[in-house]
Amino acid sequence: MKMTMLLRLITMLLISSAYSNTVMRLDMAHRDTVLSPKSTPFHRIEDIIGEDKKRHSLISQKIQITKGGARMSLGSGFDFGTALYFSEIMVGTPAKKFRVIVDTGSELTWVNCRLHGKGKEKLENRQVFRAENSSSFRKVGCMTKTCKVDLMNLFSLAICPNPETPCSYDYRYVDGTTAQGVFAKDTFTVGLTNGSVASIPDLLIGCTSSTNNFREADGVLGLAFSDYSFTSKATNIFGSKFSYCLVDHTSHKNVSNYLIFGSTPTKAPARRTTRLDLSLLPPFYAVSIVGISIGDTMLNIPSQVWDVKKGGGTILDSGTSLTFLADAAYKAVVSGLERFLVGVKRIKPKGLPIEYCYATSKFDDSKLPQLSFHFKGGGARFAPYRKSYLIHAAPGIRCLGFVSAGAPATNVIGNIMQQNHLWEFDLGASTLSFAPSTCL
């Protein structure tokens, strides 16, 4: 066992050295790019809100419980009928391709999986990983410290009838969504910016045999700040930085950008930088916001909304679509924007569970003032595009893209608010840099 561990350590050191000057890149697409022919824009927004509210409940629970490089494609899920972003990963030996949700709020990377004849052989429009066909697949034992202690926050189970039994997990979210399977380790194959490929061995993966709410995906790529996330392994090899640029959430699947591990290309636009608080709300990426302004006016929002010690705080999350604000901030923002929509017909589309929607077929975006998030220290501010907070819900109908999170509550800057910006997470320096970008 000691010799095996030594060999693995040497292998990782060699890999790290070999790719120290390279960058990993993954294509990334928005999940709405695979829209079902039967879906309507209203159905899509309704689904977005429903899934976002469930996710925010999970985030709140998680916070209460825990207080040269590589590139991957990254694109909108519009054609998939969903408001998340997707990438493709290569898992196993030989490597098999899977479409996964890119999630900065998730620690575990998992794929639909069949192990020793257990689990569905085929799923509609989705791939299934046949673990027994991968020579690099290694189960995590249920009696190991990894299972009993290290993976507790990843919902590992205490069931262990014998030492040969794999470590199981059972995600059961407040809305009834589930993902059940066993933990393992396997090799991932990733593309590099120089055109070659690299292998990342011994990466924790969930072999999921049962789910009930992941219709559009083969799994999840966990990018949270965690010892067991994909991010942890990739940044150990390619350096402490990763970045992405989210294309417009209504983009089709032929439009994509990249999720990059390693330094962002030098031609990247000039960026603003703020502190990334990695220890504040782990495993989420927290930022210190001090206020929100509309135009030149700073809104009257109580400071406790932004204070983690008082139940507040703010995270960036690629797995949430809309932006969640604690009640006091939500009321200040929507009432502030509503003043500039006087004369625009407010409507309540049937079946659409969102509060502020308008008939804006003739509305000029330039009439809406700039909304900005102000960060603590250094004067950095994030000014999203107007289409990111007055979002298209259907032809001629636009809605304010905010959801009330209650009070006290964690604020979440969702992926629609983040779109058309380059975001670079420097885990070594604990900084977040961002800049407007076309992502093309």
C-alpha positions in Angstrom: 0.0 0.0 0.0 2.8 2.4 0.9 4.6 1.7 -2.4 1.3 2.3 -4.3 0.8 5.6 -2.6 4.4 6.6 -3.3 4.0 5.7 -7.0 0.8 7.8 -7.2 2.6 10.7 -5.6 5.5 10.5 -8.1 3.0 10.2 -11.0 1.2 13.4 -9.8 4.5 15.3 -9.4 5.6 14.3 -12.9 2.2 15.3 -14.4 2.3 18.6 -12.6 5.8 19.3 -13.8 5.0 18.3 -17.4 2.0 20.6 -17.7 3.2 23.5 -15.6 3.3 25.8 -18.6 0.2 24.5 -20.3 -3.5 25.2 -20.0 -6.5 22.9 -19.9 -9.6 24.1 -21.8 -13.1 22.7 -21.9 -15.9 23.9 -24.3 -18.8 25.2 -22.3 -22.4 25.5 -23.5 -25.6 26.8 -21.9 -28.1 24.1 -21.1 -30.9 25.9 -22.9 -29.2 25.1 -26.2 -31.0 21.7 -26.2 -34.5 23.0 -25.8 -37.2 20.4 -26.3 -39.4 21.1 -29.3 -42.4 20.9 -27.0 -41.1 23.5 -24.6 -42.1 27.2 -24.7 -40.3 30.2 -23.3 -42.8 30.3 -20.4 -42.1 26.7 -19.6 -38.4 27.4 -19.6 -38.6 30.3 -17.3 -41.0 28.4 -15.0 -38.5 25.5 -14.9 -35.6 27.9 -14.2 -37.4 29.5 -11.2 -38.5 26.1 -9.8 -35.0 24.6 -10.0 -33.3 27.8 -8.7 -35.6 27.9 -5.6 -34.8 24.2 -4.9 -31.1 24.9 -5.3 -31.1 27.9 -3.1 -32.7 25.8 -0.3 -29.8 23.3 -0.8 -27.2 26.1 -0.7 -28.7 27.4 2.5 -28.7 24.0 4.1 -25.1 23.4 3.0 -23.9 26.6 4.5 -25.6 25.8 7.8 -24.0 22.4 7.9 -20.5 23.3 6.9 -20.2 26.9 7.6 -0.7 26.5 -19.9 -3.4 24.4 -19.0 -6.4 22.5 -19.9 -9.6 23.7 -21.5 -13.1 22.3 -21.9 -16.0 23.5 -24.1 -18.6 25.6 -22.3 -21.9 26.6 -23.7 -25.5 27.5 -23.1 -28.1 24.8 -22.5 -30.9 26.8 -24.4 -31.4 24.0 -26.9 -31.6 21.5 -24.1 -34.5 23.4 -22.5 -32.6 24.4 -19.4 -30.9 27.4 -18.0 -27.5 26.0 -17.0 -24.2 25.6 -18.8 -22.7 22.4 -20.1 -19.3 21.0 -20.9 -18.1 17.6 -22.1 -15.7 15.4 -20.1 -13.8 12.3 -21.0 -13.9 9.6 -18.2 -12.2 6.2 -17.9 -9.8 4.1 -19.8 -10.6 4.0 -22.6 -12.0 7.4 -22.3 -15.8 8.0 -22.9 -17.5 11.3 -23.5 -20.2 12.7 -21.2 -22.2 16.0 -21.2 -22.2 17.4 -17.7 -23.6 20.5 -15.9 -20.8 22.9 -15.0 -21.4 23.7 -11.3 -19.2 25.9 -9.1 -21.5 25.1 -6.2 -21.0 21.3 -6.3 -18.1 19.4 -4.8 -18.8 16.0 -6.5 -18.3 15.2 -10.1 -20.5 12.3 -11.1 -21.9 10.6 -14.2 -24.8 8.2 -14.9 -23.2 4.9 -14.3 -23.7 1.1 -14.5 -21.6 -1.0 -12.1 -21.4 -4.8 -12.4 -24.8 -5.0 -14.1 -26.5 -2.7 -11.6 -28.2 0.4 -13.0 -29.9 1.2 -16.2 -28.1 0.2 -19.4 -29.6 3.1 -21.4 -31.2 6.4 -20.5 -33.2 8.6 -22.9 -30.8 11.0 -24.8 -28.1 10.4 -22.2 -24.9 8.4 -21.9 -24.2 5.7 -19.3 -20.7 5.0 -18.0 -20.0 1.3 -17.9 -17.5 1.3 -15.0 -16.5 -2.4 -15.4 -15.1 -1.5 -18.9 -12.7 1.1 -17.5 -9.3 -0.3 -16.5 -8.6 2.7 -14.3 -11.8 2.6 -12.3 -11.2 2.0 -8.6 -14.1 1.9 -6.0 -13.7 3.7 -2.7 -14.2 1.1 0.1 -17.0 1.6 2.7 -14.6 0.9 5.6 -12.0 3.5 4.6 -11.5 6.9 6.3 -12.2 8.5 3.0 -15.7 7.1 3.1 -16.4 7.4 6.8 -15.0 10.8 7.5 -13.7 12.7 4.4 -16.8 12.2 2.3 -19.4 12.9 4.9 -20.2 16.3 3.5 -20.7 14.6 0.1 -23.5 12.6 1.6 -21.7 9.3 2.1 -23.7 6.5 3.8 -22.7 4.5 6.9 -24.0 1.3 5.4 -21.1 -1.2 5.2 -21.9 -4.9 5.2 -18.4 -6.0 4.4 -15.0 -4.5 3.5 -15.5 -5.2 -0.2 -18.7 -3.0 -0.4 -18.1 0.3 -2.1 -18.8 3.6 -0.4 -22.3 4.7 -1.2 -23.9 8.2 -1.4 -27.5 9.3 -1.4 -28.2 12.9 -2.3 -31.7 13.7 -1.2 -32.6 17.4 -1.7 -35.4 19.2 0.0 -37.5 19.1 -3.2 -37.1 15.3 -3.5 -34.4 15.3 -6.2 -32.0 12.4 -5.7 -28.7 11.1 -7.0 -27.6 7.7 -5.6 -24.6 5.7 -6.3 -21.1 4.8 -5.2 -17.8 6.7 -4.9 -14.8 5.7 -7.0 -11.7 7.1 -8.5 -10.9 7.2 -12.2 -8.8 8.9 -14.9 -10.1 11.9 -16.8 -8.7 12.9 -20.2 -8.6 16.6 -21.0 -7.6 18.8 -23.9 -4.8 21.3 -23.7 -4.5 24.7 -25.4 -1.5 23.4 -27.4 -3.7 20.8 -29.1 -2.5 17.8 -27.2 -4.3 15.9 -24.4 -3.4 15.0 -20.8 -4.6 12.5 -18.3 -5.7 13.3 -14.7 -5.6 10.1 -12.7 -7.3 9.2 -9.4 -10.0 11.8 -9.5 -13.0 11.3 -7.3 -16.1 10.5 -9.3 -19.6 9.5 -8.4 -20.9 6.4 -10.2 -24.6 7.4 -10.1 -27.1 4.6 -10.8 -30.3 6.4 -9.9 -31.5 10.0 -10.4 -34.9 11.6 -10.8 -34.3 15.2 -12.0 -31.3 15.3 -14.4 -33.1 14.8 -17.7 -30.8 16.9 -19.8 -27.4 15.9 -18.5 -25.2 12.8 -18.1 -23.9 14.2 -14.8 -22.3 17.1 -13.0 -18.8 18.6 -13.1 -18.1 19.7 -9.5 -16.1 22.9 -9.4 -16.6 24.0 -5.8 -13.7 24.8 -3.5 -13.2 21.4 -2.0 -10.4 18.8 -1.6 -12.5 16.4 -3.6 -13.7 18.6 -6.5 -12.5 18.5 -10.1 -11.1 22.0 -9.4 -8.8 20.8 -6.6 -7.2 18.2 -8.9 -7.0 20.4 -12.0 -5.5 23.4 -10.2 -2.9 21.2 -8.5 -1.7 20.2 -12.0 -2.2 23.4 -14.1 -1.8 26.1 -11.5 -4.1 27.9 -9.1 -6.3 29.7 -11.6 -9.4 28.7 -13.5 -11.7 30.9 -15.7 -14.8 30.8 -17.8 -16.8 33.2 -20.0 -20.6 32.4 -20.1 -22.1 33.1 -23.5 -25.6 34.6 -23.7 -28.0 32.1 -22.0 -30.2 32.1 -25.1 -27.3 31.1 -27.4 -27.7 27.9 -29.4 -25.4 24.9 -29.1 -23.2 25.9 -32.0 -22.0 28.9 -29.8 -19.6 28.1 -27.0 -16.7 29.3 -25.1 -14.2 27.5 -22.8 -13.7 26.6 -19.2 -9.9 27.0 -18.7 -7.6 25.7 -16.0 -4.3 27.6 -16.1 -3.6 31.3 -16.8 -6.0 33.2 -18.9 -4.5 34.2 -22.3 -2.7 37.5 -22.2 -5.0 39.0 -24.8 -7.9 38.9 -22.3 -9.6 42.3 -21.6 -8.6 44.6 -18.8 -10.1 43.2 -15.6 -11.3 44.4 -12.2 -10.3 42.4 -9.2 -11.8 41.8 -5.8 -11.2 39.4 -2.9 -12.4 35.9 -3.2 -13.3 34.7 0.3 -12.6 31.0 0.2 -13.0 30.4 3.9 -16.2 32.4 4.4 -18.9 30.1 3.0 -17.1 26.9 2.0 -17.3 25.2 -0.4 -18.9 28.1 -2.3 -17.0 31.1 -3.9 -17.9 34.0 -1.6 -17.4 37.7 -2.4 -17.7 40.7 -0.1 -20.4 43.0 -1.5 -21.1 46.3 0.3 -24.0 47.6 -1.8 -25.9 47.8 -5.0 -26.5 51.0 -7.0 -28.9 51.9 -9.8 -27.5 54.6 -11.9 -25.7 57.0 -9.6 -27.8 56.2 -6.6 -26.7 53.7 -3.9 -29.7 51.8 -2.7 -30.7 51.8 1.0 -29.9 48.2 1.9 -29.0 47.2 5.5 -25.4 46.1 6.0 -26.5 42.9 7.6 -27.7 41.6 4.2 -24.0 41.3 3.2 -22.7 40.1 6.6 -22.1 36.3 6.8 -22.1 36.5 10.6 -25.6 37.8 10.5 -26.9 35.2 8.1 -26.1 37.1 4.9 -23.2 37.0 2.5 -22.9 36.5 -1.3 -21.7 33.8 -3.6 -21.2 33.4 -7.3 -22.8 30.2 -8.6 -22.8 28.8 -12.1 -25.5 26.3 -11.1 -28.1 28.9 -10.3 -29.7 30.8 -13.2 -31.5 33.8 -11.7 -30.1 36.0 -8.9 -31.3 35.5 -5.4 -31.3 38.5 -3.0 -32.3 38.7 0.7 -35.6 40.4 1.1 -34.3 43.9 2.0 -32.0 43.9 -1.1 -34.6 42.4 -3.3 -37.3 45.0 -2.4 -34.8 47.8 -2.9 -33.6 46.6 -6.3 -37.0 45.8 -7.9 -38.6 49.0 -6.6 -35.6 51.0 -7.8 -35.9 49.5 -11.3 -39.7 49.6 -11.4 -39.5 53.4 -11.2 -37.9 53.4 -14.7 -40.5 51.1 -16.1 -43.4 53.4 -15.4 -45.7 53.4 -18.5 -44.5 50.0 -19.5 -47.4 47.6 -19.1 -46.8 45.2 -16.2 -48.3 41.7 -16.9 -48.7 38.4 -15.1 -48.2 35.6 -17.6 -50.3 32.6 -16.7 -48.3 29.9 -15.1 -45.1 32.0 -14.8 -44.1 32.2 -11.1 -42.1 35.5 -11.3 -43.3 38.7 -9.8 -42.2 41.5 -12.1 -42.8 41.0 -15.8 -43.6 43.6 -18.6 -44.7 43.8 -22.1 -41.6 45.3 -23.6 -41.9 44.8 -27.3 -41.2 48.6 -27.8 -39.1 49.2 -24.7 -35.7 50.8 -25.2 -33.0 49.2 -23.0 -31.1 52.4 -22.7 -33.9 53.9 -20.7 -33.1 51.4 -17.9 -30.2 52.7 -15.7 -27.1 50.7 -15.0 -27.3 48.3 -12.0 -24.0 47.7 -10.3 -22.7 45.4 -7.5 -20.1 47.2 -5.4 -17.3 45.1 -3.8 -15.5 45.8 -0.5 -12.0 47.3 -0.8 -10.4 48.7 -3.9 -13.6 50.2 -5.4 -14.3 47.3 -7.8 -17.8 47.0 -9.1 -19.6 44.6 -11.4 -21.9 46.2 -13.9 -23.8 43.5 -15.7 -25.5 44.1 -19.1 -29.1 45.2 -18.9 -30.3 42.1 -20.6 -28.9 40.2 -17.6 -31.4 41.7 -15.2 -34.3 42.5 -17.5 -34.4 39.1 -19.1 -36.4 37.7 -22.1 -39.1 35.4 -20.9 -41.0 35.1 -24.1 -41.5 37.2 -27.3 -42.4 40.7 -26.2 -42.2 39.8 -22.5 -39.3 40.6 -20.2 -38.9 40.0 -16.4 -36.7 41.3 -13.7 -34.3 38.4 -13.1 -34.3 38.5 -9.3 -35.9 36.2 -6.8 -36.5 37.0 -3.1 -34.5 34.6 -0.9 -36.1 35.5 2.4 -34.4 36.9 5.5 -31.8 36.3 6.6 -30.5 34.6 3.5 -27.4 34.0 1.3 -27.4 36.1 -1.8 -26.5 34.3 -5.0 -25.3 35.9 -8.2 -26.6 33.5 -10.9 -25.3 32.6 -14.3 -27.6 34.9 -16.3 -26.2 37.8 -14.3 -22.7 36.6 -15.0 -23.2 36.1 -18.8 -21.0 37.9 -21.3 -18.2 38.4 -18.8 -14.9 36.7 -18.3 -14.4 35.4 -14.8 -11.1 34.3 -13.4 -10.8 32.6 -10.0 -7.3 32.7 -8.6 -7.3 30.2 -5.7 -3.7 30.9 -4.8 -4.1 34.6 -4.5 -7.8 34.4 -3.2 -8.9 36.9 -5.9 -11.7 37.1 -8.4 -11.1 39.1 -11.6 -13.8 39.9 -14.2 -14.3 41.9 -17.3 -17.0 42.4 -20.0 -16.6 40.0 -22.9 -18.4 38.8 -26.0 -17.2 35.3 -25.1 -16.6 34.6 -28.8 
